[in-house]
Amino acid sequence: MDMVLRRKDELCPRDDLSFEPIEGTRETYYRAMFDRPSAALEIFVYTDEAGFMLDGRTWRVFERPDFPSEEDLLSQFLDALSPYLRSGT
């Protein structure tokens, strides 16, 4: 899923969001956090998946095996994520 990692900054086209690398025991992933008025938003990008969590409870994950291409995964991930980034609520 190198394409998603290469394009991770496109996932958060906001000045108040930036990705930080997180060194895990088996892999490095990237996380961006955004405190919205109604709930916290965390965005995660791994080599083979991307996802986001709302308020530490609602998890939406997009895994490579579930999509015919990386582009499809990225497109659907952005479609699901963009309302939360636009509205800030």
PyMOL Python script that loads the backbone (N, CA, C, O; Angstrom):
from pymol import cmd

cmd.read_pdbstr("""\
ATOM      1  N   MET A   1       0.823  -1.186   0.000  1.00  0.00           N
ATOM      2  CA  MET A   1       0.000   0.000   0.000  1.00  0.00           C
ATOM      3  C   MET A   1       0.864   1.246   0.000  1.00  0.00           C
ATOM      4  O   MET A   1       0.546   2.243   0.647  1.00  0.00           O
ATOM      5  N   ASP A   2       1.936   1.174  -0.719  1.00  0.00           N
ATOM      6  CA  ASP A   2       2.856   2.303  -0.772  1.00  0.00           C
ATOM      7  C   ASP A   2       2.180   3.566  -1.285  1.00  0.00           C
ATOM      8  O   ASP A   2       2.547   4.673  -0.889  1.00  0.00           O
ATOM      9  N   MET A   3       1.202   3.407  -2.158  1.00  0.00           N
ATOM     10  CA  MET A   3       0.530   4.585  -2.701  1.00  0.00           C
ATOM     11  C   MET A   3      -0.125   5.401  -1.591  1.00  0.00           C
ATOM     12  O   MET A   3      -0.039   6.629  -1.594  1.00  0.00           O
ATOM     13  N   VAL A   4      -0.777   4.731  -0.645  1.00  0.00           N
ATOM     14  CA  VAL A   4      -1.438   5.457   0.444  1.00  0.00           C
ATOM     15  C   VAL A   4      -0.395   6.151   1.310  1.00  0.00           C
ATOM     16  O   VAL A   4      -0.589   7.296   1.718  1.00  0.00           O
ATOM     17  N   LEU A   5       0.710   5.465   1.593  1.00  0.00           N
ATOM     18  CA  LEU A   5       1.751   6.108   2.387  1.00  0.00           C
ATOM     19  C   LEU A   5       2.350   7.302   1.654  1.00  0.00           C
ATOM     20  O   LEU A   5       2.621   8.331   2.273  1.00  0.00           O
ATOM     21  N   ARG A   6       2.558   7.183   0.356  1.00  0.00           N
ATOM     22  CA  ARG A   6       3.098   8.300  -0.418  1.00  0.00           C
ATOM     23  C   ARG A   6       2.126   9.470  -0.456  1.00  0.00           C
ATOM     24  O   ARG A   6       2.545  10.627  -0.493  1.00  0.00           O
ATOM     25  N   ARG A   7       0.847   9.180  -0.446  1.00  0.00           N
ATOM     26  CA  ARG A   7      -0.166  10.233  -0.574  1.00  0.00           C
ATOM     27  C   ARG A   7      -0.832  10.566   0.754  1.00  0.00           C
ATOM     28  O   ARG A   7      -1.899  11.180   0.765  1.00  0.00           O
ATOM     29  N   LYS A   8      -0.226  10.175   1.875  1.00  0.00           N
ATOM     30  CA  LYS A   8      -0.873  10.354   3.170  1.00  0.00           C
ATOM     31  C   LYS A   8      -1.211  11.798   3.482  1.00  0.00           C
ATOM     32  O   LYS A   8      -2.206  12.062   4.156  1.00  0.00           O
ATOM     33  N   ASP A   9      -0.412  12.737   3.010  1.00  0.00           N
ATOM     34  CA  ASP A   9      -0.718  14.136   3.292  1.00  0.00           C
ATOM     35  C   ASP A   9      -1.959  14.613   2.543  1.00  0.00           C
ATOM     36  O   ASP A   9      -2.592  15.584   2.958  1.00  0.00           O
ATOM     37  N   GLU A  10      -2.315  13.948   1.453  1.00  0.00           N
ATOM     38  CA  GLU A  10      -3.556  14.275   0.764  1.00  0.00           C
ATOM     39  C   GLU A  10      -4.769  13.856   1.577  1.00  0.00           C
ATOM     40  O   GLU A  10      -5.858  14.401   1.393  1.00  0.00           O
ATOM     41  N   LEU A  11      -4.593  12.890   2.475  1.00  0.00           N
ATOM     42  CA  LEU A  11      -5.708  12.412   3.280  1.00  0.00           C
ATOM     43  C   LEU A  11      -6.176  13.478   4.252  1.00  0.00           C
ATOM     44  O   LEU A  11      -7.336  13.483   4.664  1.00  0.00           O
ATOM     45  N   CYS A  12      -5.287  14.370   4.614  1.00  0.00           N
ATOM     46  CA  CYS A  12      -5.606  15.422   5.578  1.00  0.00           C
ATOM     47  C   CYS A  12      -5.190  16.761   5.015  1.00  0.00           C
ATOM     48  O   CYS A  12      -4.173  17.316   5.432  1.00  0.00           O
ATOM     49  N   PRO A  13      -5.950  17.292   4.078  1.00  0.00           N
ATOM     50  CA  PRO A  13      -5.554  18.570   3.490  1.00  0.00           C
ATOM     51  C   PRO A  13      -5.934  19.754   4.371  1.00  0.00           C
ATOM     52  O   PRO A  13      -6.499  20.739   3.894  1.00  0.00           O
ATOM     53  N   ARG A  14      -5.626  19.653   5.638  1.00  0.00           N
ATOM     54  CA  ARG A  14      -5.927  20.729   6.586  1.00  0.00           C
ATOM     55  C   ARG A  14      -4.625  21.201   7.204  1.00  0.00           C
ATOM     56  O   ARG A  14      -3.704  20.410   7.408  1.00  0.00           O
ATOM     57  N   ASP A  15      -4.551  22.469   7.496  1.00  0.00           N
ATOM     58  CA  ASP A  15      -3.350  22.996   8.125  1.00  0.00           C
ATOM     59  C   ASP A  15      -3.195  22.517   9.566  1.00  0.00           C
ATOM     60  O   ASP A  15      -2.079  22.458  10.082  1.00  0.00           O
ATOM     61  N   ASP A  16      -4.304  22.175  10.217  1.00  0.00           N
ATOM     62  CA  ASP A  16      -4.231  21.787  11.621  1.00  0.00           C
ATOM     63  C   ASP A  16      -4.059  20.283  11.814  1.00  0.00           C
ATOM     64  O   ASP A  16      -4.149  19.802  12.944  1.00  0.00           O
ATOM     65  N   LEU A  17      -3.815  19.533  10.750  1.00  0.00           N
ATOM     66  CA  LEU A  17      -3.569  18.100  10.847  1.00  0.00           C
ATOM     67  C   LEU A  17      -2.239  17.773  10.190  1.00  0.00           C
ATOM     68  O   LEU A  17      -1.918  18.282   9.116  1.00  0.00           O
ATOM     69  N   SER A  18      -1.480  16.926  10.841  1.00  0.00           N
ATOM     70  CA  SER A  18      -0.266  16.425  10.225  1.00  0.00           C
ATOM     71  C   SER A  18      -0.026  15.010  10.744  1.00  0.00           C
ATOM     72  O   SER A  18      -0.402  14.666  11.864  1.00  0.00           O
ATOM     73  N   PHE A  19       0.596  14.221   9.917  1.00  0.00           N
ATOM     74  CA  PHE A  19       0.874  12.841  10.291  1.00  0.00           C
ATOM     75  C   PHE A  19       2.196  12.745  11.040  1.00  0.00           C
ATOM     76  O   PHE A  19       3.174  13.411  10.701  1.00  0.00           O
ATOM     77  N   GLU A  20       2.201  11.905  12.061  1.00  0.00           N
ATOM     78  CA  GLU A  20       3.434  11.597  12.761  1.00  0.00           C
ATOM     79  C   GLU A  20       3.695  10.099  12.612  1.00  0.00           C
ATOM     80  O   GLU A  20       2.764   9.300  12.715  1.00  0.00           O
ATOM     81  N   PRO A  21       4.947   9.711  12.371  1.00  0.00           N
ATOM     82  CA  PRO A  21       5.249   8.286  12.282  1.00  0.00           C
ATOM     83  C   PRO A  21       5.240   7.660  13.676  1.00  0.00           C
ATOM     84  O   PRO A  21       5.740   8.245  14.637  1.00  0.00           O
ATOM     85  N   ILE A  22       4.668   6.472  13.766  1.00  0.00           N
ATOM     86  CA  ILE A  22       4.632   5.708  15.014  1.00  0.00           C
ATOM     87  C   ILE A  22       5.408   4.418  14.758  1.00  0.00           C
ATOM     88  O   ILE A  22       5.058   3.642  13.869  1.00  0.00           O
ATOM     89  N   GLU A  23       6.448   4.198  15.531  1.00  0.00           N
ATOM     90  CA  GLU A  23       7.257   2.991  15.380  1.00  0.00           C
ATOM     91  C   GLU A  23       6.632   1.873  16.205  1.00  0.00           C
ATOM     92  O   GLU A  23       6.722   1.871  17.432  1.00  0.00           O
ATOM     93  N   GLY A  24       5.997   0.921  15.518  1.00  0.00           N
ATOM     94  CA  GLY A  24       5.438  -0.239  16.189  1.00  0.00           C
ATOM     95  C   GLY A  24       6.477  -1.343  16.301  1.00  0.00           C
ATOM     96  O   GLY A  24       7.605  -1.190  15.833  1.00  0.00           O
ATOM     97  N   THR A  25       6.104  -2.441  16.914  1.00  0.00           N
ATOM     98  CA  THR A  25       7.052  -3.546  17.070  1.00  0.00           C
ATOM     99  C   THR A  25       7.320  -4.256  15.750  1.00  0.00           C
ATOM    100  O   THR A  25       8.408  -4.795  15.548  1.00  0.00           O
ATOM    101  N   ARG A  26       6.331  -4.264  14.842  1.00  0.00           N
ATOM    102  CA  ARG A  26       6.508  -4.962  13.567  1.00  0.00           C
ATOM    103  C   ARG A  26       6.453  -4.052  12.351  1.00  0.00           C
ATOM    104  O   ARG A  26       6.842  -4.458  11.256  1.00  0.00           O
ATOM    105  N   GLU A  27       5.976  -2.831  12.528  1.00  0.00           N
ATOM    106  CA  GLU A  27       5.870  -1.931  11.392  1.00  0.00           C
ATOM    107  C   GLU A  27       5.749  -0.493  11.867  1.00  0.00           C
ATOM    108  O   GLU A  27       5.426  -0.218  13.022  1.00  0.00           O
ATOM    109  N   THR A  28       6.014   0.390  10.960  1.00  0.00           N
ATOM    110  CA  THR A  28       5.799   1.809  11.217  1.00  0.00           C
ATOM    111  C   THR A  28       4.487   2.207  10.564  1.00  0.00           C
ATOM    112  O   THR A  28       4.212   1.827   9.426  1.00  0.00           O
ATOM    113  N   TYR A  29       3.680   2.969  11.283  1.00  0.00           N
ATOM    114  CA  TYR A  29       2.450   3.499  10.708  1.00  0.00           C
ATOM    115  C   TYR A  29       2.401   4.986  10.999  1.00  0.00           C
ATOM    116  O   TYR A  29       3.247   5.513  11.721  1.00  0.00           O
ATOM    117  N   TYR A  30       1.426   5.652  10.447  1.00  0.00           N
ATOM    118  CA  TYR A  30       1.311   7.098  10.592  1.00  0.00           C
ATOM    119  C   TYR A  30      -0.028   7.443  11.206  1.00  0.00           C
ATOM    120  O   TYR A  30      -1.044   6.820  10.897  1.00  0.00           O
ATOM    121  N   ARG A  31      -0.024   8.447  12.085  1.00  0.00           N
ATOM    122  CA  ARG A  31      -1.251   8.850  12.770  1.00  0.00           C
ATOM    123  C   ARG A  31      -1.376  10.364  12.746  1.00  0.00           C
ATOM    124  O   ARG A  31      -0.402  11.093  12.929  1.00  0.00           O
ATOM    125  N   ALA A  32      -2.595  10.814  12.517  1.00  0.00           N
ATOM    126  CA  ALA A  32      -2.937  12.228  12.648  1.00  0.00           C
ATOM    127  C   ALA A  32      -4.102  12.318  13.621  1.00  0.00           C
ATOM    128  O   ALA A  32      -5.006  11.483  13.586  1.00  0.00           O
ATOM    129  N   MET A  33      -4.090  13.320  14.483  1.00  0.00           N
ATOM    130  CA  MET A  33      -5.162  13.502  15.462  1.00  0.00           C
ATOM    131  C   MET A  33      -5.750  14.889  15.304  1.00  0.00           C
ATOM    132  O   MET A  33      -5.049  15.855  15.001  1.00  0.00           O
ATOM    133  N   PHE A  34      -7.048  14.961  15.515  1.00  0.00           N
ATOM    134  CA  PHE A  34      -7.769  16.223  15.382  1.00  0.00           C
ATOM    135  C   PHE A  34      -8.864  16.249  16.435  1.00  0.00           C
ATOM    136  O   PHE A  34      -9.754  15.399  16.419  1.00  0.00           O
ATOM    137  N   ASP A  35      -8.814  17.200  17.342  1.00  0.00           N
ATOM    138  CA  ASP A  35      -9.870  17.352  18.340  1.00  0.00           C
ATOM    139  C   ASP A  35     -10.951  18.248  17.773  1.00  0.00           C
ATOM    140  O   ASP A  35     -10.760  19.448  17.579  1.00  0.00           O
ATOM    141  N   ARG A  36     -12.087  17.631  17.514  1.00  0.00           N
ATOM    142  CA  ARG A  36     -13.230  18.365  16.982  1.00  0.00           C
ATOM    143  C   ARG A  36     -14.150  18.731  18.140  1.00  0.00           C
ATOM    144  O   ARG A  36     -14.018  18.156  19.221  1.00  0.00           O
ATOM    145  N   PRO A  37     -15.059  19.648  17.955  1.00  0.00           N
ATOM    146  CA  PRO A  37     -15.966  20.019  19.051  1.00  0.00           C
ATOM    147  C   PRO A  37     -16.791  18.846  19.584  1.00  0.00           C
ATOM    148  O   PRO A  37     -17.029  18.749  20.788  1.00  0.00           O
ATOM    149  N   SER A  38     -17.221  17.966  18.701  1.00  0.00           N
ATOM    150  CA  SER A  38     -18.102  16.889  19.153  1.00  0.00           C
ATOM    151  C   SER A  38     -17.365  15.606  19.509  1.00  0.00           C
ATOM    152  O   SER A  38     -17.888  14.805  20.283  1.00  0.00           O
ATOM    153  N   ALA A  39     -16.169  15.384  18.972  1.00  0.00           N
ATOM    154  CA  ALA A  39     -15.445  14.146  19.247  1.00  0.00           C
ATOM    155  C   ALA A  39     -14.039  14.238  18.684  1.00  0.00           C
ATOM    156  O   ALA A  39     -13.770  15.009  17.763  1.00  0.00           O
ATOM    157  N   ALA A  40     -13.156  13.445  19.248  1.00  0.00           N
ATOM    158  CA  ALA A  40     -11.794  13.381  18.726  1.00  0.00           C
ATOM    159  C   ALA A  40     -11.773  12.497  17.476  1.00  0.00           C
ATOM    160  O   ALA A  40     -12.511  11.516  17.384  1.00  0.00           O
ATOM    161  N   LEU A  41     -10.935  12.850  16.539  1.00  0.00           N
ATOM    162  CA  LEU A  41     -10.772  12.093  15.299  1.00  0.00           C
ATOM    163  C   LEU A  41      -9.313  11.682  15.193  1.00  0.00           C
ATOM    164  O   LEU A  41      -8.423  12.530  15.242  1.00  0.00           O
ATOM    165  N   GLU A  42      -9.062  10.385  15.048  1.00  0.00           N
ATOM    166  CA  GLU A  42      -7.718   9.869  14.834  1.00  0.00           C
ATOM    167  C   GLU A  42      -7.698   9.166  13.488  1.00  0.00           C
ATOM    168  O   GLU A  42      -8.597   8.386  13.175  1.00  0.00           O
ATOM    169  N   ILE A  43      -6.671   9.442  12.689  1.00  0.00           N
ATOM    170  CA  ILE A  43      -6.540   8.856  11.362  1.00  0.00           C
ATOM    171  C   ILE A  43      -5.260   8.031  11.354  1.00  0.00           C
ATOM    172  O   ILE A  43      -4.204   8.497  11.782  1.00  0.00           O
ATOM    173  N   PHE A  44      -5.370   6.793  10.857  1.00  0.00           N
ATOM    174  CA  PHE A  44      -4.239   5.872  10.841  1.00  0.00           C
ATOM    175  C   PHE A  44      -3.982   5.412   9.415  1.00  0.00           C
ATOM    176  O   PHE A  44      -4.920   5.115   8.676  1.00  0.00           O
ATOM    177  N   VAL A  45      -2.715   5.351   9.027  1.00  0.00           N
ATOM    178  CA  VAL A  45      -2.331   4.843   7.714  1.00  0.00           C
ATOM    179  C   VAL A  45      -1.210   3.824   7.904  1.00  0.00           C
ATOM    180  O   VAL A  45      -0.144   4.142   8.433  1.00  0.00           O
ATOM    181  N   TYR A  46      -1.468   2.612   7.469  1.00  0.00           N
ATOM    182  CA  TYR A  46      -0.501   1.520   7.504  1.00  0.00           C
ATOM    183  C   TYR A  46      -0.115   1.169   6.066  1.00  0.00           C
ATOM    184  O   TYR A  46      -0.652   1.745   5.120  1.00  0.00           O
ATOM    185  N   THR A  47       0.800   0.240   5.905  1.00  0.00           N
ATOM    186  CA  THR A  47       1.198  -0.148   4.555  1.00  0.00           C
ATOM    187  C   THR A  47       0.086  -0.851   3.801  1.00  0.00           C
ATOM    188  O   THR A  47       0.057  -0.797   2.572  1.00  0.00           O
ATOM    189  N   ASP A  48      -0.834  -1.510   4.497  1.00  0.00           N
ATOM    190  CA  ASP A  48      -1.884  -2.272   3.822  1.00  0.00           C
ATOM    191  C   ASP A  48      -3.300  -1.891   4.238  1.00  0.00           C
ATOM    192  O   ASP A  48      -4.252  -2.601   3.913  1.00  0.00           O
ATOM    193  N   GLU A  49      -3.445  -0.790   4.947  1.00  0.00           N
ATOM    194  CA  GLU A  49      -4.780  -0.355   5.352  1.00  0.00           C
ATOM    195  C   GLU A  49      -4.745   1.099   5.796  1.00  0.00           C
ATOM    196  O   GLU A  49      -3.686   1.675   6.046  1.00  0.00           O
ATOM    197  N   ALA A  50      -5.923   1.663   5.883  1.00  0.00           N
ATOM    198  CA  ALA A  50      -6.102   3.001   6.432  1.00  0.00           C
ATOM    199  C   ALA A  50      -7.399   2.977   7.222  1.00  0.00           C
ATOM    200  O   ALA A  50      -8.306   2.202   6.918  1.00  0.00           O
ATOM    201  N   GLY A  51      -7.483   3.811   8.215  1.00  0.00           N
ATOM    202  CA  GLY A  51      -8.702   3.833   9.005  1.00  0.00           C
ATOM    203  C   GLY A  51      -8.777   5.092   9.845  1.00  0.00           C
ATOM    204  O   GLY A  51      -7.830   5.873   9.928  1.00  0.00           O
ATOM    205  N   PHE A  52      -9.939   5.264  10.468  1.00  0.00           N
ATOM    206  CA  PHE A  52     -10.082   6.385  11.390  1.00  0.00           C
ATOM    207  C   PHE A  52     -10.982   5.985  12.542  1.00  0.00           C
ATOM    208  O   PHE A  52     -11.844   5.116  12.411  1.00  0.00           O
ATOM    209  N   MET A  53     -10.760   6.640  13.675  1.00  0.00           N
ATOM    210  CA  MET A  53     -11.522   6.376  14.886  1.00  0.00           C
ATOM    211  C   MET A  53     -12.132   7.680  15.366  1.00  0.00           C
ATOM    212  O   MET A  53     -11.464   8.712  15.436  1.00  0.00           O
ATOM    213  N   LEU A  54     -13.403   7.612  15.692  1.00  0.00           N
ATOM    214  CA  LEU A  54     -14.121   8.763  16.230  1.00  0.00           C
ATOM    215  C   LEU A  54     -14.320   8.574  17.725  1.00  0.00           C
ATOM    216  O   LEU A  54     -14.894   7.579  18.167  1.00  0.00           O
ATOM    217  N   ASP A  55     -13.842   9.533  18.490  1.00  0.00           N
ATOM    218  CA  ASP A  55     -14.044   9.573  19.935  1.00  0.00           C
ATOM    219  C   ASP A  55     -13.596   8.300  20.637  1.00  0.00           C
ATOM    220  O   ASP A  55     -14.138   7.943  21.683  1.00  0.00           O
ATOM    221  N   GLY A  56     -12.615   7.617  20.072  1.00  0.00           N
ATOM    222  CA  GLY A  56     -12.084   6.415  20.706  1.00  0.00           C
ATOM    223  C   GLY A  56     -13.020   5.226  20.722  1.00  0.00           C
ATOM    224  O   GLY A  56     -12.745   4.231  21.393  1.00  0.00           O
ATOM    225  N   ARG A  57     -14.147   5.314  19.979  1.00  0.00           N
ATOM    226  CA  ARG A  57     -15.124   4.223  20.017  1.00  0.00           C
ATOM    227  C   ARG A  57     -15.499   3.682  18.647  1.00  0.00           C
ATOM    228  O   ARG A  57     -15.615   2.469  18.474  1.00  0.00           O
ATOM    229  N   THR A  58     -15.688   4.545  17.688  1.00  0.00           N
ATOM    230  CA  THR A  58     -16.154   4.125  16.368  1.00  0.00           C
ATOM    231  C   THR A  58     -14.964   3.989  15.441  1.00  0.00           C
ATOM    232  O   THR A  58     -14.285   4.976  15.159  1.00  0.00           O
ATOM    233  N   TRP A  59     -14.700   2.787  14.963  1.00  0.00           N
ATOM    234  CA  TRP A  59     -13.541   2.488  14.125  1.00  0.00           C
ATOM    235  C   TRP A  59     -14.001   2.131  12.726  1.00  0.00           C
ATOM    236  O   TRP A  59     -14.821   1.229  12.552  1.00  0.00           O
ATOM    237  N   ARG A  60     -13.481   2.830  11.728  1.00  0.00           N
ATOM    238  CA  ARG A  60     -13.731   2.523  10.313  1.00  0.00           C
ATOM    239  C   ARG A  60     -12.402   2.137   9.701  1.00  0.00           C
ATOM    240  O   ARG A  60     -11.456   2.924   9.712  1.00  0.00           O
ATOM    241  N   VAL A  61     -12.325   0.939   9.172  1.00  0.00           N
ATOM    242  CA  VAL A  61     -11.066   0.464   8.607  1.00  0.00           C
ATOM    243  C   VAL A  61     -11.270   0.093   7.142  1.00  0.00           C
ATOM    244  O   VAL A  61     -12.328  -0.400   6.752  1.00  0.00           O
ATOM    245  N   PHE A  62     -10.247   0.337   6.350  1.00  0.00           N
ATOM    246  CA  PHE A  62     -10.247   0.043   4.921  1.00  0.00           C
ATOM    247  C   PHE A  62      -8.987  -0.764   4.650  1.00  0.00           C
ATOM    248  O   PHE A  62      -7.883  -0.219   4.636  1.00  0.00           O
ATOM    249  N   GLU A  63      -9.157  -2.078   4.432  1.00  0.00           N
ATOM    250  CA  GLU A  63      -8.025  -2.986   4.275  1.00  0.00           C
ATOM    251  C   GLU A  63      -7.846  -3.391   2.818  1.00  0.00           C
ATOM    252  O   GLU A  63      -8.821  -3.593   2.093  1.00  0.00           O
ATOM    253  N   ARG A  64      -6.605  -3.506   2.404  1.00  0.00           N
ATOM    254  CA  ARG A  64      -6.272  -3.787   1.007  1.00  0.00           C
ATOM    255  C   ARG A  64      -6.987  -5.019   0.439  1.00  0.00           C
ATOM    256  O   ARG A  64      -7.461  -4.944  -0.695  1.00  0.00           O
ATOM    257  N   PRO A  65      -7.094  -6.148   1.153  1.00  0.00           N
ATOM    258  CA  PRO A  65      -7.767  -7.311   0.559  1.00  0.00           C
ATOM    259  C   PRO A  65      -9.242  -7.082   0.210  1.00  0.00           C
ATOM    260  O   PRO A  65      -9.817  -7.837  -0.574  1.00  0.00           O
ATOM    261  N   ASP A  66      -9.849  -6.052   0.785  1.00  0.00           N
ATOM    262  CA  ASP A  66     -11.272  -5.789   0.553  1.00  0.00           C
ATOM    263  C   ASP A  66     -11.542  -4.932  -0.676  1.00  0.00           C
ATOM    264  O   ASP A  66     -12.702  -4.657  -0.983  1.00  0.00           O
ATOM    265  N   PHE A  67     -10.505  -4.504  -1.387  1.00  0.00           N
ATOM    266  CA  PHE A  67     -10.663  -3.599  -2.523  1.00  0.00           C
ATOM    267  C   PHE A  67      -9.907  -4.132  -3.730  1.00  0.00           C
ATOM    268  O   PHE A  67      -8.860  -4.761  -3.579  1.00  0.00           O
ATOM    269  N   PRO A  68     -10.430  -3.885  -4.927  1.00  0.00           N
ATOM    270  CA  PRO A  68      -9.758  -4.386  -6.130  1.00  0.00           C
ATOM    271  C   PRO A  68      -8.427  -3.689  -6.405  1.00  0.00           C
ATOM    272  O   PRO A  68      -7.581  -4.240  -7.109  1.00  0.00           O
ATOM    273  N   SER A  69      -8.227  -2.481  -5.859  1.00  0.00           N
ATOM    274  CA  SER A  69      -6.973  -1.763  -6.085  1.00  0.00           C
ATOM    275  C   SER A  69      -6.720  -0.811  -4.925  1.00  0.00           C
ATOM    276  O   SER A  69      -7.617  -0.508  -4.139  1.00  0.00           O
ATOM    277  N   GLU A  70      -5.477  -0.349  -4.836  1.00  0.00           N
ATOM    278  CA  GLU A  70      -5.146   0.653  -3.822  1.00  0.00           C
ATOM    279  C   GLU A  70      -5.904   1.949  -4.078  1.00  0.00           C
ATOM    280  O   GLU A  70      -6.329   2.627  -3.142  1.00  0.00           O
ATOM    281  N   GLU A  71      -6.068   2.282  -5.344  1.00  0.00           N
ATOM    282  CA  GLU A  71      -6.801   3.506  -5.690  1.00  0.00           C
ATOM    283  C   GLU A  71      -8.248   3.438  -5.197  1.00  0.00           C
ATOM    284  O   GLU A  71      -8.776   4.431  -4.697  1.00  0.00           O
ATOM    285  N   ASP A  72      -8.892   2.276  -5.335  1.00  0.00           N
ATOM    286  CA  ASP A  72     -10.256   2.117  -4.827  1.00  0.00           C
ATOM    287  C   ASP A  72     -10.299   2.248  -3.314  1.00  0.00           C
ATOM    288  O   ASP A  72     -11.200   2.884  -2.767  1.00  0.00           O
ATOM    289  N   LEU A  73      -9.331   1.651  -2.640  1.00  0.00           N
ATOM    290  CA  LEU A  73      -9.266   1.767  -1.188  1.00  0.00           C
ATOM    291  C   LEU A  73      -9.129   3.233  -0.795  1.00  0.00           C
ATOM    292  O   LEU A  73      -9.870   3.725   0.056  1.00  0.00           O
ATOM    293  N   LEU A  74      -8.195   3.915  -1.406  1.00  0.00           N
ATOM    294  CA  LEU A  74      -7.965   5.315  -1.081  1.00  0.00           C
ATOM    295  C   LEU A  74      -9.195   6.175  -1.367  1.00  0.00           C
ATOM    296  O   LEU A  74      -9.546   7.043  -0.568  1.00  0.00           O
ATOM    297  N   SER A  75      -9.835   5.942  -2.481  1.00  0.00           N
ATOM    298  CA  SER A  75     -11.019   6.711  -2.852  1.00  0.00           C
ATOM    299  C   SER A  75     -12.143   6.521  -1.833  1.00  0.00           C
ATOM    300  O   SER A  75     -12.756   7.493  -1.393  1.00  0.00           O
ATOM    301  N   GLN A  76     -12.408   5.282  -1.463  1.00  0.00           N
ATOM    302  CA  GLN A  76     -13.492   5.028  -0.504  1.00  0.00           C
ATOM    303  C   GLN A  76     -13.139   5.525   0.896  1.00  0.00           C
ATOM    304  O   GLN A  76     -14.000   6.008   1.631  1.00  0.00           O
ATOM    305  N   PHE A  77     -11.867   5.400   1.250  1.00  0.00           N
ATOM    306  CA  PHE A  77     -11.428   5.924   2.538  1.00  0.00           C
ATOM    307  C   PHE A  77     -11.631   7.437   2.603  1.00  0.00           C
ATOM    308  O   PHE A  77     -12.169   7.951   3.584  1.00  0.00           O
ATOM    309  N   LEU A  78     -11.205   8.141   1.569  1.00  0.00           N
ATOM    310  CA  LEU A  78     -11.372   9.593   1.531  1.00  0.00           C
ATOM    311  C   LEU A  78     -12.839   9.998   1.520  1.00  0.00           C
ATOM    312  O   LEU A  78     -13.219  10.976   2.165  1.00  0.00           O
ATOM    313  N   ASP A  79     -13.667   9.253   0.791  1.00  0.00           N
ATOM    314  CA  ASP A  79     -15.103   9.545   0.781  1.00  0.00           C
ATOM    315  C   ASP A  79     -15.703   9.428   2.176  1.00  0.00           C
ATOM    316  O   ASP A  79     -16.536  10.246   2.566  1.00  0.00           O
ATOM    317  N   ALA A  80     -15.283   8.415   2.929  1.00  0.00           N
ATOM    318  CA  ALA A  80     -15.811   8.209   4.275  1.00  0.00           C
ATOM    319  C   ALA A  80     -15.267   9.239   5.263  1.00  0.00           C
ATOM    320  O   ALA A  80     -15.974   9.664   6.176  1.00  0.00           O
ATOM    321  N   LEU A  81     -14.016   9.636   5.079  1.00  0.00           N
ATOM    322  CA  LEU A  81     -13.353  10.539   6.009  1.00  0.00           C
ATOM    323  C   LEU A  81     -13.679  12.009   5.766  1.00  0.00           C
ATOM    324  O   LEU A  81     -13.767  12.786   6.716  1.00  0.00           O
ATOM    325  N   SER A  82     -13.855  12.389   4.532  1.00  0.00           N
ATOM    326  CA  SER A  82     -13.953  13.815   4.190  1.00  0.00           C
ATOM    327  C   SER A  82     -15.070  14.574   4.906  1.00  0.00           C
ATOM    328  O   SER A  82     -14.855  15.737   5.245  1.00  0.00           O
ATOM    329  N   PRO A  83     -16.243  14.001   5.158  1.00  0.00           N
ATOM    330  CA  PRO A  83     -17.253  14.797   5.885  1.00  0.00           C
ATOM    331  C   PRO A  83     -16.781  15.231   7.274  1.00  0.00           C
ATOM    332  O   PRO A  83     -17.140  16.311   7.742  1.00  0.00           O
ATOM    333  N   TYR A  84     -15.985  14.400   7.925  1.00  0.00           N
ATOM    334  CA  TYR A  84     -15.496  14.740   9.261  1.00  0.00           C
ATOM    335  C   TYR A  84     -14.409  15.817   9.204  1.00  0.00           C
ATOM    336  O   TYR A  84     -14.277  16.623  10.125  1.00  0.00           O
ATOM    337  N   LEU A  85     -13.647  15.825   8.134  1.00  0.00           N
ATOM    338  CA  LEU A  85     -12.605  16.849   7.986  1.00  0.00           C
ATOM    339  C   LEU A  85     -13.186  18.183   7.558  1.00  0.00           C
ATOM    340  O   LEU A  85     -12.714  19.237   7.984  1.00  0.00           O
ATOM    341  N   ARG A  86     -14.199  18.141   6.724  1.00  0.00           N
ATOM    342  CA  ARG A  86     -14.817  19.381   6.235  1.00  0.00           C
ATOM    343  C   ARG A  86     -15.591  20.090   7.323  1.00  0.00           C
ATOM    344  O   ARG A  86     -15.465  21.299   7.512  1.00  0.00           O
ATOM    345  N   SER A  87     -16.398  19.317   8.039  1.00  0.00           N
ATOM    346  CA  SER A  87     -17.320  19.945   8.987  1.00  0.00           C
ATOM    347  C   SER A  87     -16.664  20.324  10.294  1.00  0.00           C
ATOM    348  O   SER A  87     -17.066  21.297  10.932  1.00  0.00           O
ATOM    349  N   GLY A  88     -15.649  19.561  10.704  1.00  0.00           N
ATOM    350  CA  GLY A  88     -15.059  19.810  12.005  1.00  0.00           C
ATOM    351  C   GLY A  88     -15.979  19.440  13.150  1.00  0.00           C
ATOM    352  O   GLY A  88     -15.737  19.806  14.300  1.00  0.00           O
ATOM    353  N   THR A  89     -17.057  18.698  12.821  1.00  0.00           N
ATOM    354  CA  THR A  89     -17.986  18.305  13.881  1.00  0.00           C
ATOM    355  C   THR A  89     -18.078  16.812  13.968  1.00  0.00           C
ATOM    356  O   THR A  89     -18.814  16.287  14.804  1.00  0.00           O
TER     357      THR A  89
END
""", "prot")
cmd.dss("prot")
cmd.show_as("cartoon", "prot")
cmd.util.cbc("prot")
cmd.orient("prot")
